[in-house]
């Protein structure tokens, strides 16, 4: 299994998240994985199922770039539910 945190596999879109007054661009599997695993984990509890799906999809995309579309969709669903987009 590849290390998802270092994956430079591009997502199908660049997510621009506004966090603490700063804009954060998330464009790769590694960036998304780091954001979802390093950001306050208790903040994701309300969206636990979507968070787990996004993490699993990102781990799959780190191993197989063909899964980037599914990873992008999973991250988008989480961000929309969490009202980050």
GROMACS elastic network, one bead per residue, 0.5 to 0.9 nm:
[ bonds ]
;  ai    aj funct       b0    kb
    1     4     6  0.85095   500
    1    59     6  0.82886   500
    1    60     6  0.87429   500
    1    62     6  0.80770   500
    1    63     6  0.61831   500
    2     5     6  0.88196   500
    2     6     6  0.83316   500
    2     7     6  0.76676   500
    2    59     6  0.78940   500
    2    60     6  0.89670   500
    2    62     6  0.59734   500
    2    63     6  0.54609   500
    3     6     6  0.57943   500
    3     7     6  0.66456   500
    3    30     6  0.84649   500
    3    59     6  0.79650   500
    3    62     6  0.70189   500
    3    63     6  0.82955   500
    4     7     6  0.51213   500
    4     8     6  0.87136   500
    4    29     6  0.68640   500
    4    30     6  0.54265   500
    4    31     6  0.89064   500
    4    33     6  0.65065   500
    4    34     6  0.82490   500
    4    58     6  0.69713   500
    4    59     6  0.55910   500
    4    60     6  0.85322   500
    4    61     6  0.81503   500
    4    62     6  0.51574   500
    4    63     6  0.79418   500
    5     8     6  0.86323   500
    5    29     6  0.75559   500
    5    31     6  0.69063   500
    5    32     6  0.83325   500
    5    33     6  0.59013   500
    5    34     6  0.57402   500
    5    59     6  0.89660   500
    5    62     6  0.84781   500
    6    29     6  0.82536   500
    6    30     6  0.51833   500
    6    31     6  0.80961   500
    6    34     6  0.88562   500
    6    62     6  0.85002   500
    7    10     6  0.85317   500
    7    28     6  0.71629   500
    7    29     6  0.57698   500
    7    31     6  0.80140   500
    7    33     6  0.88862   500
    7    61     6  0.86266   500
    7    62     6  0.56101   500
    7    63     6  0.86201   500
    8    27     6  0.87341   500
    8    28     6  0.54711   500
    8    29     6  0.62334   500
    8    30     6  0.59244   500
    8    31     6  0.80865   500
    8    62     6  0.81087   500
    9    27     6  0.86881   500
    9    28     6  0.54720   500
    9    29     6  0.55444   500
    9    30     6  0.74061   500
    9    61     6  0.74466   500
    9    62     6  0.67210   500
    9    64     6  0.88509   500
    9    65     6  0.62116   500
    9    68     6  0.74357   500
   10    13     6  0.79608   500
   10    14     6  0.86122   500
   10    27     6  0.59408   500
   10    29     6  0.61615   500
   10    30     6  0.87083   500
   10    65     6  0.81973   500
   10    68     6  0.71575   500
   11    14     6  0.68912   500
   11    26     6  0.84362   500
   11    27     6  0.56482   500
   11    28     6  0.51219   500
   11    29     6  0.61166   500
   11    32     6  0.87937   500
   11    68     6  0.55828   500
   11    69     6  0.69414   500
   11    71     6  0.73428   500
   11    72     6  0.55965   500
   12    27     6  0.79565   500
   12    28     6  0.86626   500
   12    68     6  0.67770   500
   12    69     6  0.61238   500
   12    71     6  0.87990   500
   12    72     6  0.60865   500
   12    73     6  0.87369   500
   13    26     6  0.84879   500
   13    27     6  0.64666   500
   13    28     6  0.87668   500
   13    72     6  0.72027   500
   14    25     6  0.63923   500
   14    26     6  0.54802   500
   14    28     6  0.78466   500
   15    24     6  0.79813   500
   15    25     6  0.56471   500
   15    26     6  0.50115   500
   15    27     6  0.64045   500
   15    32     6  0.89951   500
   15    76     6  0.81767   500
   15    85     6  0.78973   500
   16    23     6  0.62926   500
   16    24     6  0.55502   500
   16    26     6  0.63523   500
   16    27     6  0.86797   500
   16    84     6  0.87951   500
   16    85     6  0.76258   500
   17    22     6  0.81397   500
   17    23     6  0.55316   500
   17    24     6  0.50814   500
   17    25     6  0.63805   500
   17    26     6  0.77535   500
   17    79     6  0.87800   500
   17    84     6  0.61214   500
   17    85     6  0.66064   500
   18    21     6  0.61915   500
   18    22     6  0.55486   500
   18    24     6  0.62085   500
   18    25     6  0.88731   500
   18    84     6  0.72326   500
   18    85     6  0.83863   500
   19    22     6  0.53096   500
   19    23     6  0.62109   500
   19    24     6  0.70006   500
   19    84     6  0.85072   500
   20    23     6  0.83141   500
   25    31     6  0.85737   500
   26    29     6  0.83135   500
   26    30     6  0.88114   500
   26    31     6  0.56379   500
   26    32     6  0.58812   500
   26    35     6  0.83299   500
   27    30     6  0.85137   500
   27    31     6  0.66834   500
   27    32     6  0.73695   500
   28    31     6  0.52424   500
   28    32     6  0.62962   500
   28    33     6  0.85408   500
   29    32     6  0.52356   500
   29    33     6  0.60081   500
   29    34     6  0.85514   500
   29    58     6  0.58841   500
   29    59     6  0.81946   500
   29    61     6  0.69986   500
   29    62     6  0.65607   500
   29    68     6  0.76835   500
   29    71     6  0.78016   500
   29    72     6  0.84317   500
   30    33     6  0.50665   500
   30    34     6  0.60583   500
   30    35     6  0.85021   500
   30    58     6  0.79891   500
   30    62     6  0.77006   500
   31    34     6  0.51993   500
   31    35     6  0.61330   500
   31    36     6  0.86454   500
   32    35     6  0.50801   500
   32    36     6  0.61215   500
   32    37     6  0.85315   500
   32    55     6  0.87961   500
   32    58     6  0.76956   500
   32    75     6  0.77247   500
   33    36     6  0.52180   500
   33    37     6  0.60376   500
   33    38     6  0.82864   500
   33    54     6  0.84918   500
   33    55     6  0.66211   500
   33    58     6  0.64152   500
   33    59     6  0.79662   500
   34    37     6  0.52280   500
   34    38     6  0.56312   500
   34    39     6  0.78935   500
   35    38     6  0.54009   500
   35    39     6  0.55716   500
   36    39     6  0.57191   500
   36    40     6  0.84540   500
   36    41     6  0.79389   500
   36    44     6  0.84382   500
   36    51     6  0.75999   500
   36    54     6  0.84070   500
   36    55     6  0.73699   500
   37    40     6  0.79877   500
   37    41     6  0.70049   500
   37    55     6  0.81151   500
   38    41     6  0.72029   500
   39    42     6  0.87235   500
   39    43     6  0.78003   500
   39    44     6  0.85544   500
   40    43     6  0.54490   500
   40    44     6  0.73790   500
   41    44     6  0.54490   500
   41    45     6  0.70214   500
   42    45     6  0.52804   500
   42    46     6  0.82536   500
   43    46     6  0.70755   500
   43    47     6  0.83013   500
   44    47     6  0.52147   500
   44    48     6  0.58389   500
   44    50     6  0.88555   500
   44    51     6  0.66668   500
   44    82     6  0.82827   500
   45    49     6  0.85690   500
   45    51     6  0.83181   500
   46    49     6  0.85073   500
   46    82     6  0.85415   500
   47    50     6  0.54914   500
   47    51     6  0.59176   500
   47    52     6  0.85976   500
   47    78     6  0.71686   500
   47    81     6  0.75367   500
   47    82     6  0.72500   500
   48    51     6  0.50002   500
   48    52     6  0.60804   500
   48    53     6  0.85679   500
   49    52     6  0.52243   500
   49    53     6  0.62403   500
   49    54     6  0.86630   500
   50    53     6  0.50316   500
   50    54     6  0.60921   500
   50    55     6  0.86036   500
   50    74     6  0.72307   500
   50    75     6  0.81983   500
   50    77     6  0.72183   500
   50    78     6  0.54704   500
   50    81     6  0.85523   500
   51    54     6  0.51281   500
   51    55     6  0.61879   500
   51    56     6  0.86156   500
   51    74     6  0.83471   500
   51    75     6  0.79998   500
   51    78     6  0.63249   500
   52    55     6  0.51521   500
   52    56     6  0.61463   500
   52    57     6  0.85394   500
   53    56     6  0.51706   500
   53    57     6  0.60702   500
   53    58     6  0.85709   500
   53    71     6  0.87221   500
   53    74     6  0.65022   500
   53    75     6  0.84397   500
   53    78     6  0.87686   500
   54    57     6  0.50489   500
   54    58     6  0.60762   500
   54    59     6  0.85639   500
   54    70     6  0.88473   500
   54    71     6  0.63527   500
   54    72     6  0.83351   500
   54    73     6  0.83373   500
   54    75     6  0.52810   500
   54    76     6  0.87080   500
   54    77     6  0.84184   500
   54    78     6  0.71897   500
   55    58     6  0.51341   500
   55    59     6  0.61688   500
   55    60     6  0.86311   500
   55    71     6  0.82942   500
   55    74     6  0.84657   500
   55    75     6  0.83084   500
   56    59     6  0.51164   500
   56    60     6  0.62387   500
   56    61     6  0.86698   500
   56    71     6  0.82344   500
   57    60     6  0.50644   500
   57    61     6  0.61643   500
   57    62     6  0.86367   500
   57    67     6  0.74182   500
   57    68     6  0.80501   500
   57    70     6  0.64787   500
   57    72     6  0.82961   500
   57    73     6  0.89941   500
   57    74     6  0.68197   500
   57    75     6  0.84147   500
   58    62     6  0.61288   500
   58    63     6  0.87923   500
   58    67     6  0.82096   500
   58    68     6  0.75941   500
   58    70     6  0.84418   500
   58    71     6  0.52158   500
   58    72     6  0.81803   500
   58    74     6  0.84612   500
   58    75     6  0.83553   500
   59    62     6  0.51314   500
   59    63     6  0.67129   500
   59    64     6  0.87781   500
   59    71     6  0.85293   500
   60    63     6  0.53239   500
   60    64     6  0.60654   500
   60    65     6  0.81492   500
   60    67     6  0.64955   500
   60    68     6  0.83216   500
   60    71     6  0.78767   500
   61    65     6  0.50594   500
   61    66     6  0.68270   500
   61    68     6  0.51881   500
   61    69     6  0.85085   500
   61    70     6  0.80742   500
   61    71     6  0.64510   500
   62    65     6  0.64676   500
   62    67     6  0.83164   500
   62    68     6  0.82795   500
   63    67     6  0.85296   500
   64    67     6  0.58387   500
   64    68     6  0.77993   500
   65    68     6  0.54626   500
   65    69     6  0.87001   500
   66    69     6  0.72247   500
   66    70     6  0.86203   500
   67    70     6  0.54024   500
   67    71     6  0.62899   500
   67    72     6  0.86704   500
   68    72     6  0.59583   500
   68    73     6  0.85262   500
   69    72     6  0.50789   500
   69    73     6  0.62128   500
   69    74     6  0.86425   500
   70    73     6  0.51130   500
   70    74     6  0.61587   500
   70    75     6  0.86422   500
   71    74     6  0.50987   500
   71    75     6  0.61462   500
   71    76     6  0.84687   500
   72    75     6  0.52276   500
   72    76     6  0.60341   500
   72    77     6  0.86011   500
   73    76     6  0.50205   500
   73    77     6  0.61205   500
   73    78     6  0.86676   500
   74    77     6  0.51751   500
   74    78     6  0.63512   500
   74    79     6  0.87136   500
   75    78     6  0.51546   500
   75    79     6  0.61251   500
   75    80     6  0.85621   500
   76    79     6  0.51093   500
   76    80     6  0.60018   500
   76    81     6  0.84887   500
   76    85     6  0.81372   500
   77    80     6  0.52551   500
   77    81     6  0.61552   500
   77    82     6  0.85445   500
   78    81     6  0.52175   500
   78    82     6  0.60741   500
   78    83     6  0.84821   500
   78    84     6  0.85747   500
   79    82     6  0.50342   500
   79    83     6  0.59642   500
   79    84     6  0.50295   500
   79    85     6  0.58651   500
   80    84     6  0.60181   500
   80    85     6  0.54147   500
   81    84     6  0.77373   500
   81    85     6  0.86173   500
   82    85     6  0.79919   500
